[in-house]
């Protein structure tokens, strides 16, 4: 959905919308949108071509656990405050040092703000570094692949660090003597 910034008459506009999960890319490898997404945002002029956008995104995402690979739900209730400025040749410079203000600055082009991209960005910001279905997830057996949260396996995984092979050889010789 594109929000036309030129339609703001006065100083502020309020938007309340619900988006169906099909609007978001189902092939995204990081998450899947499970429930309708509620967006509430205020857009206000903060200069001749600068806009301040504040709001909230609420949804339910489905992630895959980083240990057992089982899907689990992550509720999203994210608030945001962004400053939108138009895309310029200067904003496309490849290398420059960013400042604190750059972290809340986003860009719009041709007088429209892409609301779907704004919500995708908020989803990415709430994703955990290592998604876990629960804190004590046991993961998968490295030998047979059994989900250790559901069942125990008969494997006796025995991993030895190859860097310590020389020390193991010394211990074996000591036992022989």
Secondary structure as UniProt FT lines:
FT   STRAND          2..4
FT   HELIX           5..7
FT   STRAND          12..19
FT   HELIX           21..23
FT   TURN            26..27
FT   STRAND          32..33
FT   STRAND          37..45
FT   STRAND          51..64
FT   TURN            66..68
FT   STRAND          71..86
FT   HELIX           90..92
FT   HELIX           100..104
FT   STRAND          105..109
FT   TURN            110..111
FT   STRAND          112..114
FT   HELIX           115..126
FT   TURN            135..136
FT   TURN            142..144
FT   TURN            148..150
FT   HELIX           162..164
FT   HELIX           165..176
//
